[in-house]
């Protein structure tokens, strides 16, 4: 554990991970200072109670009076404050890097363009169901800094980590690193350069050695072509492999070294969709590397009900299924969602565009979608792209889109909120968007 006593630490961003990092630094006798560019907050009670200094509504030069800076994932890498700090030679790290310095347990870190949250929760659920002590944290639920001191040796913390958090790691070294997939997302933060974004994802593996495991989707177009440098490699695939986790007929199977083992049936997994079979295989790799019991693993898969805002059935009215997939903030997520239903879909699409290329879902929309409602600041782009393929209507609000979709939907059809976009043009975050969708549906 590093000694940070009396170290001056600046934390950029006064939201969940920033506040957690400040409180952890204070608890470990450092001197934190929090700076947030937003002027939406007037005061922060949690920091006031601990006597932690902070500033809101802009960054002053006091930011640079520190031993190092912890940056929150919401602070863009090209922001002036970070560029100035790096120019001045000040070390910048992410909150997950900082929290990892004080974690005595085993870290399972999960990243990818899609499936991070579901896989994180499934992995945490599986470890706990199989009799281990595990916490979930990171980019979902609790910040890593909130629980790092609680994790004991031989216990586990399962972390969802984003590319933004990986951008500023230094020594971060998970025992088990999972990379689910790499498809275009957040390109607005990476100069519209897919390779820059992909390299950020791969940083999850940069500090691993042969005692650590790198678990990755070898069916992913990008990951299938690159050379993995570090860690003991455990691929997973929907087709048989010489090493790794794969599907053979109706069974999940693992081959590792001289061992080959049928783990459980694929239909043990309660959450549906091809993408969730991949998510489950990555978790099974961790479970079998830990020699967990197959019967307990099967029980875990069967009892996991999924995560909120990800292909979540809100309500069925007159045979019409209303599905909340607000967490689908990129085109690839929508591709998986559209493949999950066999009946006609009325799709609510749009929000803050992140440089989306809708050609990925063009064929599925043509085959499966009855009508699109285009919402948010990307409505014009969506209308212009899809109008020659399917009926598209621009909607001024989510409420109008849901109510109008209900009027035209028929028994057996699906009304699907799967936006392919960020939510910040209309909502606080994807959770807020999902909650509003559910409220509207419950009032129908």
Long-range contacts (C-beta under 8 A, 24 or more apart in sequence): 1-101, 1-102, 1-104, 2-101, 2-102, 4-28, 4-29, 4-30, 5-29, 5-30, 6-30, 6-31, 7-31, 7-67, 7-68, 8-33, 8-65, 8-66, 8-67, 9-33, 9-66, 9-67, 9-68, 9-69, 9-70, 10-34, 10-35, 10-62, 10-63, 10-64, 10-65, 10-66, 10-68, 10-69, 10-70, 11-35, 11-69, 11-70, 11-71, 11-72, 12-36, 12-59, 12-63, 12-69, 12-70, 12-71, 12-72, 12-75, 12-81, 12-82, 13-71, 13-72, 13-73, 13-74, 13-75, 14-38, 14-41, 14-44, 14-47, 14-54, 14-56, 15-72, 15-74, 16-143, 17-72, 17-73, 17-95, 17-143, 17-144, 17-145, 18-70, 18-72, 18-95, 19-44, 19-46, 19-47, 19-143, 20-95, 20-99, 20-142, 20-143, 20-144, 20-145, 20-146, 21-70, 21-95, 21-98, 21-99, 21-143, 21-145, 22-47, 22-52, 22-54, 23-50, 23-52, 23-145, 23-146, 24-98, 24-99, 24-102, 24-145, 24-146, 24-148, 24-149, 25-70, 25-98, 26-50, 26-52, 27-149, 28-102, 33-62, 33-63, 33-65, 33-66, 35-59, 35-60, 35-62, 35-63, 35-81, 37-75, 37-81, 64-88, 64-90, 66-90, 67-91, 68-92, 68-93, 69-93, 70-94, 70-95, 70-98, 71-95, 71-168, 73-139, 73-162, 73-164, 73-165, 74-164, 76-189, 77-164, 77-167, 77-189, 78-189, 78-191, 91-170, 92-168, 93-168, 93-169, 93-170, 94-164, 94-165, 94-166, 94-167, 94-168, 94-169, 94-172, 95-143, 95-144, 95-145, 95-165, 96-138, 96-144, 96-159, 96-161, 96-165, 96-166, 96-169, 96-172, 97-168, 97-169, 97-170, 97-171, 97-172, 98-145, 99-143, 99-144, 99-145, 99-148, 100-144, 100-148, 100-171, 100-172, 100-173, 101-171, 102-148, 102-149, 103-144, 103-148, 103-151, 103-157, 104-151, 104-152, 104-153, 105-151, 105-152, 105-153, 105-154, 105-155, 105-156, 105-157, 106-154, 106-155, 106-156, 106-157, 106-175, 106-176, 107-156, 107-157, 107-159, 107-173, 107-174, 107-175, 107-176, 108-156, 108-157, 108-158, 108-159, 108-174, 108-175, 108-176, 108-178, 108-286, 109-138, 109-159, 109-161, 109-172, 109-174, 109-176, 109-177, 109-178, 109-204, 110-158, 110-159, 110-160, 110-161, 110-178, 110-180, 110-282, 111-160, 111-161, 111-162, 111-163, 111-166, 111-177, 111-178, 111-179, 111-180, 111-201, 111-204, 112-178, 112-179, 112-180, 112-181, 112-182, 112-201, 112-217, 113-180, 113-181, 113-182, 113-183, 113-184, 113-185, 113-201, 113-330, 113-332, 114-180, 114-181, 114-183, 114-185, 114-275, 114-330, 114-332, 114-333, 114-336, 115-180, 115-181, 115-275, 115-276, 115-278, 115-279, 116-140, 116-160, 116-161, 116-162, 116-180, 117-160, 117-307, 117-310, 117-327, 118-271, 118-276, 118-279, 118-306, 118-307, 118-310, 119-160, 119-178, 119-180, 119-279, 119-282, 119-283, 120-158, 120-159, 120-160, 121-304, 121-307, 122-271, 122-279, 122-280, 122-283, 122-300, 122-301, 122-304, 123-158, 123-178, 123-282, 123-283, 123-286, 124-156, 124-158, 125-300, 125-303, 125-304, 126-283, 126-286, 126-287, 126-292, 126-297, 126-300, 126-301, 126-304, 127-156, 127-158, 127-286, 127-287, 127-290, 127-292, 129-296, 129-299, 129-300, 129-303, 130-287, 130-290, 130-292, 130-293, 130-296, 130-297, 130-300, 131-296, 132-156, 132-290, 132-292, 134-158, 136-160, 138-165, 139-165, 161-204, 163-189, 163-190, 163-197, 163-200, 163-201, 164-189, 164-200, 166-200, 166-201, 166-203, 166-204, 167-200, 167-203, 169-203, 169-206, 169-207, 171-207, 172-207, 173-207, 173-208, 173-212, 174-204, 174-208, 174-212, 175-211, 175-212, 175-213, 176-212, 176-213, 176-215, 176-286, 176-289, 177-204, 177-205, 177-208, 177-212, 177-213, 177-214, 177-215, 177-231, 178-215, 178-216, 178-282, 178-285, 178-286, 179-204, 179-205, 179-214, 179-215, 179-216, 179-217, 179-223, 180-217, 180-220, 180-278, 180-279, 180-282, 181-217, 181-220, 181-222, 181-223, 181-278, 181-332, 182-220, 182-222, 182-223, 183-220, 183-222, 183-330, 183-332, 184-330, 184-331, 184-332, 184-355, 184-357, 185-329, 185-330, 185-332, 185-354, 186-330, 186-354, 187-354, 187-355, 188-354, 188-355, 192-355, 198-222, 202-226, 205-229, 205-230, 205-231, 206-230, 213-285, 213-286, 213-289, 215-282, 215-285, 215-286, 217-278, 217-282, 218-244, 219-278, 234-285, 234-289, 236-278, 236-281, 236-282, 236-284, 236-285, 237-281, 238-274, 238-277, 238-278, 244-285, 245-281, 245-282, 245-284, 245-285, 245-288, 246-281, 247-277, 247-281, 252-280, 252-281, 252-284, 254-284, 254-285, 254-288, 256-288, 256-289, 261-288, 261-294, 263-287, 263-288, 263-294, 263-297, 263-298, 264-294, 264-297, 264-298, 264-301, 265-298, 268-298, 268-301, 268-302, 269-301, 269-302, 269-304, 270-301, 270-302, 270-303, 270-304, 270-305, 270-306, 271-304, 271-305, 271-306, 271-311, 272-311, 272-340, 273-311, 273-336, 273-339, 273-340, 274-336, 274-339, 275-336, 308-431, 308-434, 309-430, 309-431, 309-434, 311-337, 311-340, 312-434, 314-437, 314-438, 314-441, 314-442, 315-441, 315-442, 315-444, 317-406, 317-441, 317-444, 318-411, 319-410, 319-411, 319-412, 319-413, 320-406, 320-409, 320-410, 320-411, 320-412, 320-413, 320-414, 320-415, 321-413, 321-414, 321-415, 322-402, 322-414, 322-415, 322-441, 322-444, 323-414, 323-415, 323-416, 323-417, 323-418, 324-417, 324-434, 324-437, 324-438, 324-441, 325-416, 325-417, 325-418, 325-419, 326-417, 326-419, 326-423, 326-430, 326-431, 326-433, 326-434, 326-437, 327-430, 327-434, 328-418, 328-419, 328-420, 329-354, 329-419, 329-420, 329-421, 329-422, 329-423, 329-430, 330-354, 330-356, 330-420, 331-356, 331-357, 331-358, 331-360, 331-361, 331-420, 332-360, 333-418, 333-420, 334-361, 334-418, 334-419, 334-420, 335-360, 335-361, 335-364, 337-416, 337-418, 338-364, 338-365, 338-368, 338-369, 338-416, 338-418, 339-364, 341-368, 341-414, 341-416, 343-412, 343-413, 343-414, 344-368, 344-369, 344-370, 344-410, 344-412, 344-413, 344-414, 345-369, 345-370, 345-413, 345-414, 345-415, 345-416, 346-370, 346-371, 346-372, 346-373, 346-405, 346-408, 346-409, 346-413, 346-414, 346-415, 346-416, 347-371, 347-372, 347-373, 347-416, 347-418, 348-372, 348-373, 348-375, 348-395, 348-398, 348-401, 348-402, 348-405, 348-415, 348-416, 348-417, 348-418, 348-419, 348-437, 349-373, 349-374, 349-375, 349-382, 349-418, 349-419, 349-420, 349-421, 350-374, 350-375, 350-376, 350-377, 350-378, 350-379, 350-382, 350-419, 350-420, 350-421, 351-375, 351-376, 351-377, 351-378, 351-419, 351-420, 351-421, 351-422, 351-423, 351-424, 351-425, 351-426, 351-427, 351-433, 352-376, 352-377, 352-378, 352-421, 352-422, 352-423, 352-424, 352-425, 353-377, 353-378, 353-381, 353-421, 354-421, 354-422, 356-381, 356-420, 356-421, 358-382, 358-385, 358-386, 358-420, 361-420, 362-389, 365-389, 365-390, 366-390, 370-408, 370-413, 371-405, 371-408, 373-400, 373-401, 373-404, 373-405, 375-401, 375-419, 375-426, 376-419, 376-421, 376-425, 376-426, 377-425, 378-421, 378-425, 398-426, 398-433, 398-436, 398-437, 398-440, 399-440, 402-437, 402-440, 402-441, 402-444, 403-440, 403-444, 406-444
